[in-house]
């Protein structure tokens, strides 16, 4: 094998080159025999992969699971007595994600320059959000960073699992409906024209439903490129619309009003709100700051408005439960009641954590129930569509048989 190597001479001069060797040990021995010290050796066949890794280090992303593992491992190492810079050095070697490896290296370099971990993280908002930074900062100020890192790991994992459950419940019907639409288009382009030509030759009076299917089939067969272009334009317009402020607000409104989906959205947002607030308060963040940070974590603008008012009201001396009780249309009564109990007993973070656990369990059960309900509903929808198509295309054949008879 050819190896690309870097080495250093006894004089301190660094040099590099290529060498044929059976393994890295042979490269090491060869360099050592010439009086040098090997720095690195890499099979040239993998240099292409190294180039890809370098590209990924600039344009990659960090998965949520990697951030959870990062926080947990950093918590364990700092609790064991390792310095932050040394712990980060260990984690740089462990990470297989080149982008995250570069991120951890940047954190380590900033810490060596005298910055705190939270300040270093703040410079990488593409990886560490405001919640992550705030919890770490609270841990640094309280002198218990390992506890805060463990807390943010648990909070991130809970939020990640909640999001996965909701996404999982939506993927199944989306896939089924998408496949059904694709099959329908294929049949309209390739199957229907065969029957259409037969009907046209026999000059049969066709039902309105059959005429509609034939017109749709003719359009798709004769203008396939135009159809694909229209679909692409519609998708682009929908994406642009829902990314706009009005479109985003409209989708938030619709989601809360859809049966089953609306209650699921309210419970998941209640869980996310209480879980985030609980984690921040437990880490030592003051109530107003915790509410403002939570507001940034929530996506639905109705919840953002409620939390904005909550932050302003608490700053003026009111309680969190007073504000939440005004928003029973989005926050269930149970949230405000438990918050009130927490404020009265001085255990607000504990009460909010219980509320979060309760609604996380509710979301879990509701997504399972949705899966059970969606399956028969999808079967009915597919049956209706297939039945409509079959009847529309076969009915003229019976008319033809009756005419011949």
N, C-alpha and C positions, 0 to 999 in steps of 0.2 A: 504494500500500500504506500501511496505517497502521503507524506505528512507535511503540513505547513507549520513551522515552529517559530517561536520567539525565544531568545536566550540572552544572557548577559555575560560579558567577559569578565575576567578577574579585575580588569581596569575600570569596570563600571559601564562600559559601552554596551548598549543594547543593539542586537542585530537579529535579523530574521532570514528565513530561507525555506527551501523544500528538501525533503529527504525521503528516500525509499527505505522502508522498515516494515517489519512484521507487526509491530505494535508500539505503543507509546514508551514502553520500558526500554526498547532498543534505541529509540530516539534519545531518551534520557542518558543512557549509557554512552552513546556516541558523543553527545555534547559534553558530558562530564569528562570523557577521555581526552577531549581537546582543551580542557581547562576552563570550560564555561559552565553556567548553571541554567537549566531549562526553566523558562517562565511559563510557556504554554505550548501545547502540540495538538493539532487538529487535523484529522484526515481531510485531504483536499476535496474528497467526494462530498463532504458535508459543508463545504464553504458556501455552496449555494443556499443551503438551509440557514447558515449564519447570516447571509445577506437578507433573507426573508425575515429572520428574527429581528434584524436591525430595522427593517421597514415597519414591522409590527410594533417595535418599541416606540415609534412615533405616531402610528395611526391605530394602535390597538385599543382595547378596552379591558376593564377589570370586571369580572363577574361578581355578583353579590356574594356568592359562596366563598370566593377568594378573600373578600373583605372581612367576612365573618371569621374565617380561619386566621387571617392576619391579626385581627383584634384579640382573638382567643390566645394565640401563640405569644403575642407581645405581652398580654396580661400575665401569662404563666411565667415568662422569662423575667419580667420586671419584678414579679412577686418572689421569684427565686433569688433576686439580688443582682441580676445583670443590669448594666447601664443601658440606657435607651439606644445609644449609638452601637454598642456591641450586639444588642438584641436585633437591631435592624440589619447589622452586618450578617448575622446568622440567617435571617429571613431572606436576605438578598440571594444567598447561595441556595436556599430551599425552593424559591419561587421558579416555576417553569414558564410563567407568563412573562415574556420579554418586556412588555409594556409596564407591567406591575413591578418587575425587577428594576426598571429604570426609575419608576416612581419612588420605590423604597430607597434607592441609591440617592435620589434627590433629597429625600427626607433626612437621610443620614448626613449628607454634606451640609445641609442647612443647620442641623443640630450642632455639628462640629464648629460652625461659624458663630454659635452662641444663641441661636433661636430655640424657642420651645417647640415641643412636638406639635402642639395645636397650631402655632403660627406657621410651621412648616407645612402642615396639612392644609391650612387655609390657602396656601399658594397653589394647591392642586384641587380646585373645585370640580374638575372633571372626574375626580376619583372619590374625594371625600366631601360629602355635602355639609351643610351648615349644622345639621343635627350631630353628625360625627364629630365635627370640630368642637362644638359647644360642650359636649359630654367630656371629651378629652381635656378641654381647658378647665372644666369644673374639677376634674380629677387632679390636675396639676395644682390647682389652687387649694384644694382640700388636703393634698399630700397623699392621696390614695389613688394613684393613676391606674394601678392594676384592677381595682374594683370598678372604676369607670369604664375601662376597656372591656371588662367582662360584661358590664351592663349594656354597652353599645352593641356588643356581639350578640347578646340575647335578644335585644330589641330589633336589630336588623334581621336576625333569623326569623323571629315571629312575624315581622312585616313581610318577609320574603315568602314564608309558607302560606300566609294569608293570600298574598297576590297569586301564588301558584294555584291555590284551590279555586279561586274565582276564575282565573284564566283557563284552568283545566275544564271547568264546567261549561265554558263558552266555546272551547275548541271543537268539541264533538259535533254539536249541531252545525257549526260553521263549515266544518269539513264535509259533512253529509250533504248540506245544501249546495256547496260549491261543486261537489262531484256530480250531483243531480243536474245542476245547471249546465255543466260541461257535456254530460251525456246527452242532454236535451238538444243542445246546439249541434252536436255531432249528428244526431238523428235527423234534425231538420235539414242539415246540409247534404247528408249522404243517403238517408233512408226514404224520407218523404218524397223527394223528386221522382223516385221509381214509381210510387203509387200515383203521384200527380199526373205523370205522363199517361198512365192507363185511364184515369178518369177523363182526361182531356180528349183522348181518342174516342172514348165511348160517349162523350157529350152528355154526361149525367148531371142532373140538377143536384148541387151539393148543399148540405146544411151550412148555416152561417159559421159554425165552429170549425168545420172542415175548410171553408174558404179562408178563414182567419189563419189557420195553420199553414195552408198552402201559400198564402201571401207572405207570411213570415219566412217560410222556407225559401221562396223565390228570392226574397231580399237577401237572405244570408248566403245563398248559393251564388248569386250574381254580384253581390257587393261585399264579399268576405273581408277584404282589406278595409273598406269603409266602415264595416261593422266593428272590426277590431280597433280602428282609429277612434270611433265614437265611444267605445268602452274605455279606452285609455284616457280620452278627454274627460269623460264623466268621472272616472276614478281620480284624475288629477284635480278636477274642480271640487270634488268632495273632500279630498285631503286638504286643499287650500282653504275650503270653507270651515272645516272643523279645526283647523289650526288658527283661524282668525279668532279674535276675542268674542265676537257675536256667535260664531259657530260653536266655539268651546262652551259658552254659556248656554246655548241652545241644547247641546248634547247633554250638559249637566242636568238641565231641566227635564229633558225627555227620559233620561236614565232613572231619575227619581220617581217618575210617574208611571213607568211600565210595571204592570203586575209581576210579582215574583222578583224581577230584577231590581225594582225600586227598594223593596224591603231589604234585599241583599246588599244594595249599595249603602243604605242607611246603617245597617249593622256593621259592615266592613269599615266604613268611615268612622263610626263610633269607636270601633276597636282600635283603629289606627290612631285616632286622636288621644284616647285614654292611655294607650300603650306608650306613645311618644311622650306625653306629659308626665306619666309616671316615671319613665326612665330619666328624664331631665331633672325632675324634682328630686328623685332619689340620688342623683349625681351631685346635687347641690346647686343647681341653677335656680335663680329666683323665679317666682310665678309668672311675672310679666314677660320676662325673656323666654321662658319655657313656652308660653302661649304663642309668642311671635315666631319662635322657631317651628313649633308644631304647624302653624299656619302655612309655612313654606313647604312642609312635607305633604300636606293635603292638596289634592288636585282640584276637587270640586269647588267652584267659586262661591257656592252658597255656604259651605263650611268655612271658607276663607273669610267671608263677611262676618259670620258669627264669631269667629275667633278674633278678628280685628276689634269688634265691639267688646269682646270679653277682655282683651288686653287693655283697652282704654278704660273700661269700667273698673277693673281690678286696680288700675293705677290711681283711680279716683277714690278708692276705698271700698268699692262693692265686692261681693264675693263671686267666685267663678260659677257657683251653683245658681245664683240669681240670674245671671246672663243665660246660662244653658237652659234654664226653665222657660225662657222666652222663645226658644227655638225647638219646641216639641215636634214641629213638622219635619225636622231633620235629625235631631237628637232625641232618642226615646226618653221617657220620663225617668226611667231607671238610672240613666247617666247623671242627671241633675240631682236626684235623690241621694245617690251614693257619694257624689261630690260634696253635698251638704253634710252628710255624716262624717266624711273625711275632714272637712273644715272644722266641724264642731269638736271632733276628737283629736285633732292635730295629726291625723294619719291620712292626709289627702293622697299621697303617692301610693300607699297600700290599697286604699279604696279604689283608686283609678286602675291599679293593676288587676284587681278582682273584676272590675267591670270589663277590662280588656280581655281577660281570660274567658269571661262569660260570653262575650260577643264573638270571640274567635271560635269558641265551641259551637255557637249558634250558626256562624257562617259555614263551618265544616259540615254540620248536619244539613243545613239548607242546600248546600251544593250537592250533597249526596241525594237529597230529595229531588232536586232539580233534574239530576241525571235520570232518576227513575221516571219523572213526569215527561221529560223531553223525548225519551225513546218512543213511547206510544204516539205522542203528538207528531213526531217526525214520520212514523209509519203511516199515520192518517194522511198527512200532507203528501207523501210520496204516492200513496194509493190514489188520492184524488187527482194528482197530476197525471199519473200513468193512466188512470181510468178515463180522464178527459181526452187524452191523446189517443188512446185505443178506440174509444167510442167514436170520436170525430173521424178517424181514418177508416174504421171498419164499417160504420153505419151505411155509407154509400154502397158498399159491396152487397149488403142485404137488400138495398133498394134495387140494385141491378139484378139480383137473383129473382126478386119478386116480379120485376118487369119481364124477365125472360120467361118465368113460369106462367 
